[in-house]
Structures are given as C-alpha cells and as structure tokens.
Amino acid sequence: MENRTNNTSYLRYLYLFSLIIVLLLSSHSNFAQKKPNLLIIIADQWRGQAIGFLGKEKVNTPFIDSFSKQSLVLTQMISNFPLCSPARAMLMTGNWPFKNHVYTNVNSASTPFGVQLSADAVCWSDVLKKDGFSNGYIGKWHLDSPQFPYVPTSNNKKVAWNEWTSFDRRHGFDYWYAYGTYDVHDKPMYWGTKDSRDSFHYVNQWGPEHEADKAIDFFDNKDNVRNGKAPFALVVSMNPPHSDYKTVPKKYLLPYNDIPLDSLLTDANIPPAQTEMGEEYRKNIKYYYANITGVDVQINRIIQGLKKDKLLDNTIIVIMADHGNCLGKHDEVSKNNIYEEALRIPFILYWKGHIKERIDTTFLGSIPDIYPSLLDLMGEKRLIPKDIDGTSYAKYFMDGLGSVPSEQFILGAIMSNNAKKNSGFRGIRTTNYTLAFNQKKDGAQEPFFFDIKKDPFELNNLYNKNDKQIVQMRSNLEDWLKKMNDPFVIQ
C-alpha cells in the first residue's frame, strides 16, 4: 500500500514537472515570436531642418508632423560624413569610415582604392539574420564598387556609379529589390532577389511610390518574399529628395505653386540672386520641397500598410536620411561639407509602448550609434559585436534617462579620384559650437568656428586659436583622430 502511494505521488510530481517544462517552453516560444520587427526608412539628401512641424521651412509634411507626436524626434541628429556611401556604411556597420573602409563615395574612381562595403563586414542585418529574422532591402544601396565591364546604365560612363550587388554581398537580406545608385527618379531601375547582373529592369513610376508598393507587398508577404513566421527587418531606401529634383510628380508640386518664391528665401545664408548658387537655390527650392512632400506621402502609405497587416504595434520604426542638402546655401551645391544644412538629418524613432514620445533638442546623435542602439532595443544586446565603434543609447531612447554623448565628430570631402585619407575636413560639433578644419588643394588648412546657437546660419567664422573653448574642442578632436587611426593632421 505504501509503495502504491509513493508511486502515485511520484507520477503526480512527474506530471507537474512535465507540465511546468511545457509551459516554460511555450512561454519561451511566445517570447521569441514577440521579438519586434524593424523598419528603417531612409530618404536621400533630406536636410533635418526641412520638416513642417519644426517651423523652420515652409515644407508640407503632414504625415511626419502627425507621426512625430507618437515618436522620439532627435533634432540634433547629424550625418557624421555627409555623403551617400560613407553615411550608409556607418549605418550598416556601426563603424567609422576608416574602419569600414568606405571613406568616400563608391564609384569607379574609388574602386582602385578598395572603397566599398566588405563582404566580411558584420552588419546589423547579418546579426539579425543569424538570429532568425527575415530581412528585406528595397531601393538605393550604393555600397558596391563598379567593376568593368560596367553595367550599361546611363550613369555608368567615364565615371561609373551603379553596380549590382552579388548574392554573397547582401549581408543577410533575403529579399532584395534594389540598385547601386541611379538618379532617374521617374524611371528607376532595380535588380530583384534572383536577378543576375545583366537582368535589371526599369519601372515607369516615381521611385518612392514604387518602393512603397514593394514595402506593402513585403508586409502582405506577397509571393512569399519573407518567412511569415519569423520577425522581419526591412529597409526602404528612397532616392528623392536627391537631385534631379524636377522629376517629382506634379501632384506633389501643386501645394507650392501659389507660394511666393520670396517667402522661401528668408534664410540669411542663401546667396543673392544672379549668383550661381543663388540661382541654384531659387530654381530648385520648390521642387526640393515637393520631393519631400511626396516622400512624406509614401512614408504614410508604408506605415498604413503595417497597420493594415496588424504589424505596427510590434515594429520599431526609424525614419531618417543619409545626409542633408545645402541646395546652394553657403555656395555649396548639396552635401559633403561642414555646414548645418548638410550635417543635420531627420531622425524619428517609434515603438508603441516602449519609446517615450518627445522632441529632443539636445541629444547629439551620430550614425554609428544607430546599429548598437537598435539591437539593444530589440533585446539583442548580447549579439552586438564587441569591436564596433558605435555606442548604444537604447535606454535614453526609451525613457530619456541615462548617459548621453557630449560631442559629435564629423569628416568628409575625401575625393573619390584620389582617396587621399588626409584630405577633406575634420571637425567636432556640440549643441553650441562647430569647430572644423578644411584641407585645401594648395595644402593650406582653413579653420572654422561657429557659434551655432547665436549664429544658426553660420555667417560668422569666429576662429581664434587661443580661445579656451576652441583649444578644448581641438584637443578632443585630436584625441578622436588618434583613436580612429585617421591620418588627418590639424595644422
């Protein structure tokens, strides 16, 4: 009788133990399924000042204006190397240009110097792929160097820009609908996932509209382009508002037709009429804004697609640009310079119930920090590579608490046709000041110091090598150059 009782107790214990194990495994499975998805939307050459709700420029962005109320907005986010390829490589690798080897634009002039994203680089997309995510990339990539014989597109001539991304260089992106770089926005070209180098196709549709269509198809899992049981990460990389600005559909230009041009010319750093860059600004500003308005419409469509498929609540969304655009301000035609219009980019971060909604006007965001911050937010902190340069600010993004960076470092203007690492400019930026040193072609070095609080249009160069603020910032910059193995020497 005692043995029977003991056996019954043992069986009950075994049953309860087994039930607990099943529940734990089930709980773990449910937790795994609840990993957040990731959506990154990048617009090329969209300066951070050109967002409607900020009130700095008369640009129409009604969706972003609304969506920002539910999100974290970093108004001091910059592109640390304000040029297409270097900015994108920093985003993908979490490393600065001399570590990831993309220290100028990727084109045939820089091909001999090996300037491209390495197939061996561990991108955040590689990390997520290894952890079971289903990844997709739509739009501009611009991280593979053109190889001869060049792909026969219109931007591959004396200098070739556009190149196919081979299957082994896609860094964990299973779904691929992309191109290297190509600026005919009203007839864009793409390679699909299974396409070979010579089988690209053109589309008779404005690029951002077509890419929004493809993103919505990705969410719908049309043609089984992703693993519907796995979390996903998707990048949608739109080329506009990059030039050529005038290929924008007329419907997005209409809101600007009745706006007097003079009302768009109030900023003090716009060159006068009848100067080359003054005319550049005047002839393009309405078209530039129209492109931004069109991109705003497509971002809305993409996010409504997430909502329709009941994916929005568990998706982290990043809306950003690779760099800004002077459009003629400071006599600069576009980017790759030290000025606020080139450096500042939009940065909007959304995750329902996790990210505290607010406009943050002080956080000094840098592109290399995006990689570790996102992985940390997604519960993947353990998988962040130990050797990346970026720092996670996930906690600050969630609740506004914790450590914050005190400065941002900038570099650029290293030309593709010589790729001399000690050329171009280097600088340091805080919430109040920008200090930069520009290496000119004649070997001389021109220093700049702007009080960006009192002089937001950067009209007054206040450089004085004996100024205490400048001495301290210069010392910090020199320390950073050494840390980065940057050969640039400040004179």
MOBEL-V573379 format. One record per run of one state. SS is the DSSP state (~ for helix, > for strand, _ for the rest). FROM is the first residue (numbers start at 1). TO is the last residue. If there is no record, write none. Layout:
# MOBEL-V573379
SS/FROM/TO
SS/FROM/TO
This chain:
# MOBEL-V573379
_/1/1
~/2/33
_/34/36
>/37/43
_/44/46
>/47/47
_/48/51
~/52/54
_/55/61
~/62/70
_/71/71
>/72/74
_/75/77
>/78/78
_/79/83
~/84/93
_/94/96
~/97/100
_/101/107
~/108/111
_/112/123
~/124/130
_/131/133
>/134/140
_/141/155
>/156/156
_/157/159
>/160/160
_/161/166
~/167/169
_/170/174
>/175/179
_/180/184
~/185/187
_/188/188
>/189/191
_/192/200
>/201/202
_/203/206
~/207/220
_/221/221
~/222/224
_/225/231
>/232/238
_/239/244
~/245/247
_/248/249
~/250/257
_/258/260
~/261/264
_/265/275
~/276/308
_/309/311
~/312/314
>/315/321
_/322/328
~/329/331
_/332/339
~/340/343
>/344/345
_/346/346
>/347/350
_/351/357
>/358/360
_/361/367
~/368/377
_/378/380
~/381/383
_/384/393
~/394/399
_/400/407
>/408/412
_/413/423
>/424/429
_/430/432
>/433/439
_/440/444
>/445/451
_/452/467
~/468/483
_/484/491
